[in-house]
Amino acid sequence: MKKKTSLSEEDQALFRQLMTGTRQIKQDTIVHRPLRKKIAEVPPKRLLQETG
């Protein structure tokens, strides 16, 4: 389900030529947050301390 229309080589070259000298702004950058560790599991060392 590819809806993107691919640009011709000429159009890509034109775009790159126009974009030279520009800088990337903060809104253009997507940073994915790292996945959080599950806290539901109790570490084995802690189980040993509580039972012993």
PDB file of N, CA, C and O in Angstrom:
ATOM      1  N   MET A   1       0.828  -1.176   0.000  1.00  0.00           N
ATOM      2  CA  MET A   1       0.000   0.000   0.000  1.00  0.00           C
ATOM      3  C   MET A   1       0.881   1.251   0.000  1.00  0.00           C
ATOM      4  O   MET A   1       0.873   2.032   0.951  1.00  0.00           O
ATOM      5  N   LYS A   2       1.606   1.417  -1.036  1.00  0.00           N
ATOM      6  CA  LYS A   2       2.511   2.540  -1.159  1.00  0.00           C
ATOM      7  C   LYS A   2       1.777   3.685  -1.848  1.00  0.00           C
ATOM      8  O   LYS A   2       1.473   3.609  -3.039  1.00  0.00           O
ATOM      9  N   LYS A   3       1.494   4.748  -1.095  1.00  0.00           N
ATOM     10  CA  LYS A   3       0.750   5.867  -1.653  1.00  0.00           C
ATOM     11  C   LYS A   3       1.666   6.989  -2.126  1.00  0.00           C
ATOM     12  O   LYS A   3       1.224   7.905  -2.820  1.00  0.00           O
ATOM     13  N   LYS A   4       2.934   6.921  -1.754  1.00  0.00           N
ATOM     14  CA  LYS A   4       3.860   7.971  -2.150  1.00  0.00           C
ATOM     15  C   LYS A   4       4.192   7.832  -3.629  1.00  0.00           C
ATOM     16  O   LYS A   4       4.489   6.741  -4.117  1.00  0.00           O
ATOM     17  N   THR A   5       4.137   8.939  -4.319  1.00  0.00           N
ATOM     18  CA  THR A   5       4.550   8.914  -5.724  1.00  0.00           C
ATOM     19  C   THR A   5       6.036   9.224  -5.756  1.00  0.00           C
ATOM     20  O   THR A   5       6.477  10.234  -5.207  1.00  0.00           O
ATOM     21  N   SER A   6       6.795   8.370  -6.388  1.00  0.00           N
ATOM     22  CA  SER A   6       8.235   8.572  -6.414  1.00  0.00           C
ATOM     23  C   SER A   6       8.576   9.690  -7.392  1.00  0.00           C
ATOM     24  O   SER A   6       8.007   9.786  -8.479  1.00  0.00           O
ATOM     25  N   LEU A   7       9.514  10.527  -6.978  1.00  0.00           N
ATOM     26  CA  LEU A   7       9.933  11.649  -7.810  1.00  0.00           C
ATOM     27  C   LEU A   7      10.950  11.181  -8.840  1.00  0.00           C
ATOM     28  O   LEU A   7      11.684  10.216  -8.624  1.00  0.00           O
ATOM     29  N   SER A   8      10.974  11.871  -9.937  1.00  0.00           N
ATOM     30  CA  SER A   8      11.956  11.536 -10.966  1.00  0.00           C
ATOM     31  C   SER A   8      13.335  12.000 -10.495  1.00  0.00           C
ATOM     32  O   SER A   8      13.447  12.804  -9.569  1.00  0.00           O
ATOM     33  N   GLU A   9      14.364  11.493 -11.133  1.00  0.00           N
ATOM     34  CA  GLU A   9      15.736  11.866 -10.775  1.00  0.00           C
ATOM     35  C   GLU A   9      15.930  13.375 -10.918  1.00  0.00           C
ATOM     36  O   GLU A   9      16.618  14.004 -10.114  1.00  0.00           O
ATOM     37  N   GLU A  10      15.316  13.940 -11.946  1.00  0.00           N
ATOM     38  CA  GLU A  10      15.445  15.380 -12.196  1.00  0.00           C
ATOM     39  C   GLU A  10      14.818  16.187 -11.058  1.00  0.00           C
ATOM     40  O   GLU A  10      15.388  17.178 -10.601  1.00  0.00           O
ATOM     41  N   ASP A  11      13.639  15.752 -10.607  1.00  0.00           N
ATOM     42  CA  ASP A  11      12.969  16.444  -9.506  1.00  0.00           C
ATOM     43  C   ASP A  11      13.752  16.309  -8.203  1.00  0.00           C
ATOM     44  O   ASP A  11      13.834  17.259  -7.425  1.00  0.00           O
ATOM     45  N   GLN A  12      14.324  15.134  -7.967  1.00  0.00           N
ATOM     46  CA  GLN A  12      15.126  14.933  -6.761  1.00  0.00           C
ATOM     47  C   GLN A  12      16.355  15.826  -6.779  1.00  0.00           C
ATOM     48  O   GLN A  12      16.711  16.415  -5.758  1.00  0.00           O
ATOM     49  N   ALA A  13      17.007  15.932  -7.933  1.00  0.00           N
ATOM     50  CA  ALA A  13      18.188  16.780  -8.058  1.00  0.00           C
ATOM     51  C   ALA A  13      17.818  18.245  -7.828  1.00  0.00           C
ATOM     52  O   ALA A  13      18.556  18.978  -7.169  1.00  0.00           O
ATOM     53  N   LEU A  14      16.684  18.665  -8.365  1.00  0.00           N
ATOM     54  CA  LEU A  14      16.222  20.039  -8.182  1.00  0.00           C
ATOM     55  C   LEU A  14      15.953  20.320  -6.707  1.00  0.00           C
ATOM     56  O   LEU A  14      16.334  21.372  -6.195  1.00  0.00           O
ATOM     57  N   PHE A  15      15.303  19.391  -6.030  1.00  0.00           N
ATOM     58  CA  PHE A  15      15.010  19.559  -4.601  1.00  0.00           C
ATOM     59  C   PHE A  15      16.300  19.681  -3.800  1.00  0.00           C
ATOM     60  O   PHE A  15      16.430  20.570  -2.958  1.00  0.00           O
ATOM     61  N   ARG A  16      17.249  18.796  -4.058  1.00  0.00           N
ATOM     62  CA  ARG A  16      18.519  18.833  -3.319  1.00  0.00           C
ATOM     63  C   ARG A  16      19.269  20.133  -3.590  1.00  0.00           C
ATOM     64  O   ARG A  16      19.903  20.690  -2.695  1.00  0.00           O
ATOM     65  N   GLN A  17      19.192  20.606  -4.821  1.00  0.00           N
ATOM     66  CA  GLN A  17      19.861  21.853  -5.185  1.00  0.00           C
ATOM     67  C   GLN A  17      19.230  23.027  -4.423  1.00  0.00           C
ATOM     68  O   GLN A  17      19.941  23.909  -3.942  1.00  0.00           O
ATOM     69  N   LEU A  18      17.915  23.035  -4.318  1.00  0.00           N
ATOM     70  CA  LEU A  18      17.229  24.120  -3.617  1.00  0.00           C
ATOM     71  C   LEU A  18      17.457  24.062  -2.107  1.00  0.00           C
ATOM     72  O   LEU A  18      17.459  25.098  -1.442  1.00  0.00           O
ATOM     73  N   MET A  19      17.646  22.871  -1.565  1.00  0.00           N
ATOM     74  CA  MET A  19      17.779  22.712  -0.123  1.00  0.00           C
ATOM     75  C   MET A  19      19.214  22.866   0.376  1.00  0.00           C
ATOM     76  O   MET A  19      19.434  22.856   1.587  1.00  0.00           O
ATOM     77  N   THR A  20      20.184  23.005  -0.503  1.00  0.00           N
ATOM     78  CA  THR A  20      21.566  23.178  -0.044  1.00  0.00           C
ATOM     79  C   THR A  20      21.684  24.508   0.686  1.00  0.00           C
ATOM     80  O   THR A  20      21.116  25.513   0.261  1.00  0.00           O
ATOM     81  N   GLY A  21      22.418  24.504   1.778  1.00  0.00           N
ATOM     82  CA  GLY A  21      22.606  25.721   2.552  1.00  0.00           C
ATOM     83  C   GLY A  21      21.549  25.939   3.617  1.00  0.00           C
ATOM     84  O   GLY A  21      21.687  26.849   4.434  1.00  0.00           O
ATOM     85  N   THR A  22      20.505  25.137   3.634  1.00  0.00           N
ATOM     86  CA  THR A  22      19.492  25.276   4.681  1.00  0.00           C
ATOM     87  C   THR A  22      19.876  24.389   5.854  1.00  0.00           C
ATOM     88  O   THR A  22      20.609  23.412   5.696  1.00  0.00           O
ATOM     89  N   ARG A  23      19.378  24.737   7.022  1.00  0.00           N
ATOM     90  CA  ARG A  23      19.682  23.904   8.185  1.00  0.00           C
ATOM     91  C   ARG A  23      18.398  23.277   8.708  1.00  0.00           C
ATOM     92  O   ARG A  23      17.303  23.808   8.522  1.00  0.00           O
ATOM     93  N   GLN A  24      18.558  22.151   9.357  1.00  0.00           N
ATOM     94  CA  GLN A  24      17.412  21.416   9.870  1.00  0.00           C
ATOM     95  C   GLN A  24      16.904  22.103  11.132  1.00  0.00           C
ATOM     96  O   GLN A  24      17.697  22.472  11.997  1.00  0.00           O
ATOM     97  N   ILE A  25      15.595  22.276  11.243  1.00  0.00           N
ATOM     98  CA  ILE A  25      15.035  22.899  12.434  1.00  0.00           C
ATOM     99  C   ILE A  25      14.543  21.824  13.396  1.00  0.00           C
ATOM    100  O   ILE A  25      14.371  20.663  13.022  1.00  0.00           O
ATOM    101  N   LYS A  26      14.321  22.233  14.636  1.00  0.00           N
ATOM    102  CA  LYS A  26      13.984  21.279  15.691  1.00  0.00           C
ATOM    103  C   LYS A  26      12.700  20.512  15.378  1.00  0.00           C
ATOM    104  O   LYS A  26      12.599  19.326  15.693  1.00  0.00           O
ATOM    105  N   GLN A  27      11.721  21.173  14.763  1.00  0.00           N
ATOM    106  CA  GLN A  27      10.450  20.524  14.474  1.00  0.00           C
ATOM    107  C   GLN A  27      10.598  19.418  13.434  1.00  0.00           C
ATOM    108  O   GLN A  27       9.759  18.520  13.367  1.00  0.00           O
ATOM    109  N   ASP A  28      11.657  19.473  12.619  1.00  0.00           N
ATOM    110  CA  ASP A  28      11.864  18.465  11.582  1.00  0.00           C
ATOM    111  C   ASP A  28      12.437  17.172  12.136  1.00  0.00           C
ATOM    112  O   ASP A  28      12.399  16.142  11.463  1.00  0.00           O
ATOM    113  N   THR A  29      12.962  17.210  13.339  1.00  0.00           N
ATOM    114  CA  THR A  29      13.649  16.058  13.902  1.00  0.00           C
ATOM    115  C   THR A  29      12.721  15.308  14.850  1.00  0.00           C
ATOM    116  O   THR A  29      12.172  15.893  15.783  1.00  0.00           O
ATOM    117  N   ILE A  30      12.551  14.025  14.609  1.00  0.00           N
ATOM    118  CA  ILE A  30      11.732  13.188  15.478  1.00  0.00           C
ATOM    119  C   ILE A  30      12.673  12.308  16.294  1.00  0.00           C
ATOM    120  O   ILE A  30      13.461  11.543  15.738  1.00  0.00           O
ATOM    121  N   VAL A  31      12.585  12.423  17.603  1.00  0.00           N
ATOM    122  CA  VAL A  31      13.420  11.618  18.487  1.00  0.00           C
ATOM    123  C   VAL A  31      12.509  10.632  19.200  1.00  0.00           C
ATOM    124  O   VAL A  31      11.568  11.032  19.886  1.00  0.00           O
ATOM    125  N   HIS A  32      12.783   9.360  19.041  1.00  0.00           N
ATOM    126  CA  HIS A  32      11.983   8.338  19.701  1.00  0.00           C
ATOM    127  C   HIS A  32      12.518   8.128  21.109  1.00  0.00           C
ATOM    128  O   HIS A  32      13.715   7.921  21.311  1.00  0.00           O
ATOM    129  N   ARG A  33      11.617   8.183  22.072  1.00  0.00           N
ATOM    130  CA  ARG A  33      12.031   7.974  23.457  1.00  0.00           C
ATOM    131  C   ARG A  33      12.396   6.508  23.665  1.00  0.00           C
ATOM    132  O   ARG A  33      11.770   5.626  23.077  1.00  0.00           O
ATOM    133  N   PRO A  34      13.395   6.240  24.491  1.00  0.00           N
ATOM    134  CA  PRO A  34      13.745   4.839  24.753  1.00  0.00           C
ATOM    135  C   PRO A  34      12.618   4.133  25.495  1.00  0.00           C
ATOM    136  O   PRO A  34      11.895   4.749  26.278  1.00  0.00           O
ATOM    137  N   LEU A  35      12.476   2.837  25.242  1.00  0.00           N
ATOM    138  CA  LEU A  35      11.429   2.063  25.894  1.00  0.00           C
ATOM    139  C   LEU A  35      11.718   1.948  27.386  1.00  0.00           C
ATOM    140  O   LEU A  35      12.863   1.749  27.795  1.00  0.00           O
ATOM    141  N   ARG A  36      10.673   2.074  28.190  1.00  0.00           N
ATOM    142  CA  ARG A  36      10.833   1.968  29.636  1.00  0.00           C
ATOM    143  C   ARG A  36      10.911   0.502  30.040  1.00  0.00           C
ATOM    144  O   ARG A  36      10.270  -0.361  29.441  1.00  0.00           O
ATOM    145  N   LYS A  37      11.703   0.242  31.058  1.00  0.00           N
ATOM    146  CA  LYS A  37      11.813  -1.122  31.565  1.00  0.00           C
ATOM    147  C   LYS A  37      10.574  -1.444  32.396  1.00  0.00           C
ATOM    148  O   LYS A  37      10.020  -0.576  33.071  1.00  0.00           O
ATOM    149  N   LYS A  38      10.155  -2.686  32.337  1.00  0.00           N
ATOM    150  CA  LYS A  38       9.005  -3.105  33.136  1.00  0.00           C
ATOM    151  C   LYS A  38       9.424  -3.207  34.598  1.00  0.00           C
ATOM    152  O   LYS A  38      10.424  -3.847  34.925  1.00  0.00           O
ATOM    153  N   ILE A  39       8.663  -2.580  35.458  1.00  0.00           N
ATOM    154  CA  ILE A  39       8.989  -2.578  36.884  1.00  0.00           C
ATOM    155  C   ILE A  39       8.195  -3.656  37.615  1.00  0.00           C
ATOM    156  O   ILE A  39       8.437  -3.898  38.797  1.00  0.00           O
ATOM    157  N   ALA A  40       7.262  -4.299  36.943  1.00  0.00           N
ATOM    158  CA  ALA A  40       6.394  -5.286  37.577  1.00  0.00           C
ATOM    159  C   ALA A  40       7.182  -6.483  38.112  1.00  0.00           C
ATOM    160  O   ALA A  40       6.809  -7.063  39.132  1.00  0.00           O
ATOM    161  N   GLU A  41       8.256  -6.853  37.439  1.00  0.00           N
ATOM    162  CA  GLU A  41       9.042  -8.003  37.886  1.00  0.00           C
ATOM    163  C   GLU A  41       9.942  -7.599  39.051  1.00  0.00           C
ATOM    164  O   GLU A  41      10.631  -6.580  38.992  1.00  0.00           O
ATOM    165  N   VAL A  42       9.929  -8.403  40.102  1.00  0.00           N
ATOM    166  CA  VAL A  42      10.792  -8.152  41.248  1.00  0.00           C
ATOM    167  C   VAL A  42      12.110  -8.874  40.989  1.00  0.00           C
ATOM    168  O   VAL A  42      12.107 -10.059  40.656  1.00  0.00           O
ATOM    169  N   PRO A  43      13.223  -8.185  41.135  1.00  0.00           N
ATOM    170  CA  PRO A  43      14.508  -8.838  40.890  1.00  0.00           C
ATOM    171  C   PRO A  43      14.731 -10.005  41.856  1.00  0.00           C
ATOM    172  O   PRO A  43      14.295  -9.947  43.006  1.00  0.00           O
ATOM    173  N   PRO A  44      15.403 -11.057  41.399  1.00  0.00           N
ATOM    174  CA  PRO A  44      15.617 -12.247  42.254  1.00  0.00           C
ATOM    175  C   PRO A  44      16.371 -11.941  43.539  1.00  0.00           C
ATOM    176  O   PRO A  44      16.084 -12.557  44.566  1.00  0.00           O
ATOM    177  N   LYS A  45      17.319 -11.018  43.526  1.00  0.00           N
ATOM    178  CA  LYS A  45      18.076 -10.684  44.737  1.00  0.00           C
ATOM    179  C   LYS A  45      17.141 -10.120  45.808  1.00  0.00           C
ATOM    180  O   LYS A  45      17.285 -10.421  46.993  1.00  0.00           O
ATOM    181  N   ARG A  46      16.200  -9.312  45.383  1.00  0.00           N
ATOM    182  CA  ARG A  46      15.258  -8.710  46.330  1.00  0.00           C
ATOM    183  C   ARG A  46      14.358  -9.778  46.949  1.00  0.00           C
ATOM    184  O   ARG A  46      14.037  -9.715  48.135  1.00  0.00           O
ATOM    185  N   LEU A  47      13.956 -10.753  46.145  1.00  0.00           N
ATOM    186  CA  LEU A  47      13.135 -11.844  46.668  1.00  0.00           C
ATOM    187  C   LEU A  47      13.890 -12.622  47.736  1.00  0.00           C
ATOM    188  O   LEU A  47      13.321 -12.986  48.764  1.00  0.00           O
ATOM    189  N   LEU A  48      15.169 -12.876  47.493  1.00  0.00           N
ATOM    190  CA  LEU A  48      15.975 -13.617  48.462  1.00  0.00           C
ATOM    191  C   LEU A  48      16.122 -12.835  49.764  1.00  0.00           C
ATOM    192  O   LEU A  48      16.102 -13.427  50.844  1.00  0.00           O
ATOM    193  N   GLN A  49      16.269 -11.512  49.677  1.00  0.00           N
ATOM    194  CA  GLN A  49      16.427 -10.695  50.878  1.00  0.00           C
ATOM    195  C   GLN A  49      15.141 -10.679  51.707  1.00  0.00           C
ATOM    196  O   GLN A  49      15.180 -10.727  52.936  1.00  0.00           O
ATOM    197  N   GLU A  50      13.998 -10.609  51.010  1.00  0.00           N
ATOM    198  CA  GLU A  50      12.732 -10.526  51.732  1.00  0.00           C
ATOM    199  C   GLU A  50      12.364 -11.845  52.408  1.00  0.00           C
ATOM    200  O   GLU A  50      11.779 -11.846  53.491  1.00  0.00           O
ATOM    201  N   THR A  51      12.705 -12.973  51.770  1.00  0.00           N
ATOM    202  CA  THR A  51      12.337 -14.268  52.331  1.00  0.00           C
ATOM    203  C   THR A  51      13.331 -14.730  53.386  1.00  0.00           C
ATOM    204  O   THR A  51      12.979 -15.518  54.264  1.00  0.00           O
ATOM    205  N   GLY A  52      14.547 -14.258  53.313  1.00  0.00           N
ATOM    206  CA  GLY A  52      15.587 -14.768  54.205  1.00  0.00           C
ATOM    207  C   GLY A  52      15.772 -14.044  55.467  1.00  0.00           C
ATOM    208  O   GLY A  52      16.628 -14.413  56.271  1.00  0.00           O
TER     209      GLY A  52
END
